[in-house]
């Protein structure tokens, strides 16, 4: 197993542990931290293991960070909806 995959598994384990600990801000600061660490890690995984493994790790990360993705999708949809009306 490559170093990048080991780091991806550690990221996933840390994300799950962080999700179990109560938070006053609904875990948003933790989500920002996980995104900031996860994006370069995803590039590293893709570089070392190829695009298919990178896509698998991307889907795994998206399943962990599903609420920020939902808010991002709503924001993009609202932005595109406003641009079409104008």
N, C-alpha and C positions, 0 to 999 in steps of 0.2 A: 504494500500500500504506500502511495506516495505521501510526501509531507503535506501537500495541499489538501488531500482527502482527510488526513488526520486532523488538520486545522479546521476543515469544514465540519467534521463530526464534533470537535470541541466547541465550535460556534453553535451548532444545533443543540448540544447538551447545555451550554450556557444560556441559550435562548429559552429553553424549557425551564431551567431553574429560575431564571429571572421572571418568567411568567407566573411562577408559583408564589413568589414573594409579593405581599400586598404593596400597593403604591397609591400615593395621593393624587398623582396626575394621570391616572388610567394608563400607566406604563408608556407614555409617550416619550419621555427622555430615554428610556431603555430602548425603545424602538428606533429612535434616532441614532443611538450608539450602535445598535446591531446593524442598521443600514450602512452606517459609515465604515464599519469593519467588514461587513459582508460583501460590499461591492468590489473592493480590491481582492478579497479572498475568492470571489467568483471568477474574476479574471485570472487569478493564479491557478485555480482548478482547471479552467478551460485551457490555459496555456500548457499545463503539464499533462493533462489527460485527454484533451480533445473536446470538440464541441458537443458530442452526445452526452458525455459525463457532465460537462458544464451545464447542459440543459436540465439534466436530472437534479443537479445541485440547485439550479435556479428555481425549479418547481418546488423543491423541498423548502427553500428559503421563502418562497411566496406563500406556502402553506403556513409557515410560522408567522409571517408578517401580513396576514390576510387583512386585518383592519386598516392599517395604513394604505394598503392597496385599494381597498374599497373607497376610502376617502379620496385617494388620488383619482380613481375612476370617476367618482361623482364630480370632482373639481374639473376634470377634463371635459366631462359631458356638459357641465354648466357653461364652461368657456366656449365650447363648440356651439352650444345652443344659442348663446348670446351673439356669436359672430354671424350665424345664419340669419338671425332676425334683423340685424343691422344692414 
